[in-house]
Amino acid sequence: MTTEPEAAKAADLTPAVAWSRRVRRIGGFIQAAFAAFWLIRASLAIGGPTGDVLLAVSGVAVIGVFTYAIKVTAGTAPRPAGPEARRIERSVTLATVIELAAALVLPVIVTAMGHSGWVLPSIVITIGPLLLWLDHLVHIPRYRPVGWALTAGPVILVATMSGSALAVTTGIAAGAVLLGTAAAGFRDLAHLRPARPPGPAQPEGPMIMHQPDSYAAAFRPFFNPATGEWIEYTAIAADSHGQLIRFNWRSVPGGVITEHIHPHQEERFTIIAGEAHFTLDGEHRVAGEGETIVVPAGVPHSEANPGPAEIEGVVELRPALHAKEFHEALAGLVADGKTTPRGAPRNPLQLGATFWHFRHESRVTLPPIWVQNLMFPPLWALAKVFGVRPYYDRWDSRVRGDD
């Protein structure tokens, strides 16, 4: 059997390896669809608020996996040609047809026997042998333990549970296993995508503009086009044992910082020049030169610069937490071209990774925070599986010795 790394370097893939990729891609979409079915069934069996929460979390997870798969697996599994490839295709098709037929027949049999509660386990148990056969046919080792789990698991569940407990456990277990298997297969394919041809050099960090007339500081100023603000740190957590972060702040005309809260931090704006328009817990306030706006922890607030002049000020956050990295991440994602014009990451996994990781520093108020608490944790967990990080060192605005 030709292994995947060896085949990936070859000009032509062997039929078995080519079909291994195709099974992981097409089969992965089918597995994710079945996972959605099982998780919906489990949610309906639970019912009430708990069932609604499971349904919402499952929906986000399934959508995240589908979105990731569509983005990273295109072109990784073309249909292989040749006699051997056609033989494998016939075997894969036949096994799939047999599994689907068994999934329709077994529920009828167990219902006729008077065990209507066994319907879901009887469907699950048909998937296990199919995965074991696919592993034998095109060598996908990950399918082996999953196949045995889906073969033996329903038997164990039927022997130890009944009623709604059996339906709920079967649905959650089968859904989670299939969704995880599909996601892992998509990740394998993502690593096999051919490298893109060289293009224009990408910025290594946030959009940074060196200012020739500024003093030599420990941090570079960086710009976030989504909010229209410049930030240059003058004190960070390490300078005050985590008690304070301070930065010089400028807002260009037209700049807007959408409404948000800092759950555990007080924020203080001291305006040096210009007029900053704030909304503080629904109340509109204007701060001019020499004035200070204090935003207590947990209070919704926004800021805008309608113009025509630039606003200059100093901002302090107490305690510091990881506010520095959060601001750098927001600007870095925009600079990397990975956000909408308003600054929201286009990749839902990046959205979950960054915004859930920095939830103690800042939370937007729309969508409501309770909705974010449902959406972001599963996206954050999937992001960890797929290696999507909330913060990258290239966004660090610290001036280093070799800069």
Stockholm file with secondary structure:
# STOCKHOLM 1.0

chainA/1-403         MTTEPEAAKAADLTPAVAWSRRVRRIGGFIQAAFAAFWLIRASLAIGGPTGDVLLAVSGVAVIGVFTYAIKVTAGTAPRPAGPEARRIERSVTLATVIELAAALVLPVIVTAMGHSGWVLPSIVITIGPLLLWLDHLVHIPRYRPVGWALTAGPVILVATMSGSALAVTTGIAAGAVLLGTAAAGFRDLAHLRPARPPGPAQPEGPMIMHQPDSYAAAFRPFFNPATGEWIEYTAIAADSHGQLIRFNWRSVPGGVITEHIHPHQEERFTIIAGEAHFTLDGEHRVAGEGETIVVPAGVPHSEANPGPAEIEGVVELRPALHAKEFHEALAGLVADGKTTPRGAPRNPLQLGATFWHFRHESRVTLPPIWVQNLMFPPLWALAKVFGVRPYYDRWDSRVRGDD
#=GR chainA/1-403 SS CCCHHHHHHSSSCCHHHHHHHHHHHHHHHHHHHHHHHHHHHHHHHHCHHHHHHHHHHHHHHHHHHHHHHHHHCTTSCCCCCSHHHHHHHHHHHHHHHHHHHHHHHHHHHHHHTTCGGGHHHHHHHHHHHHHHHHHHHHCCTTHHHHHHHHHHHHHHHHHHCCHHHHHHHHHHHHHHHHHHHHHHHHHHHHTTSCCCCCCSCCCSSSEECCCTTSCCCSBCCEEETTTTEEEEEEECGGGTTTSCEEEEEEECTTCEEEEEECTTCEEEEEEEESCEEEEETTEEEEECTTCEEEECTTCCEEEECCSSSCEEEEEEEESCTTHHHHHHHHHHHHHTTCBCTTSCBSSHHHHHHHHHHTTTTCEESSSCHHHHHHHHHHHHHHHHHTTCCSCCGGGCCBCCTTC
#=GC SS_cons         CCCHHHHHHSSSCCHHHHHHHHHHHHHHHHHHHHHHHHHHHHHHHHCHHHHHHHHHHHHHHHHHHHHHHHHHCTTSCCCCCSHHHHHHHHHHHHHHHHHHHHHHHHHHHHHHTTCGGGHHHHHHHHHHHHHHHHHHHHCCTTHHHHHHHHHHHHHHHHHHCCHHHHHHHHHHHHHHHHHHHHHHHHHHHHTTSCCCCCCSCCCSSSEECCCTTSCCCSBCCEEETTTTEEEEEEECGGGTTTSCEEEEEEECTTCEEEEEECTTCEEEEEEEESCEEEEETTEEEEECTTCEEEECTTCCEEEECCSSSCEEEEEEEESCTTHHHHHHHHHHHHHTTCBCTTSCBSSHHHHHHHHHHTTTTCEESSSCHHHHHHHHHHHHHHHHHTTCCSCCGGGCCBCCTTC
//
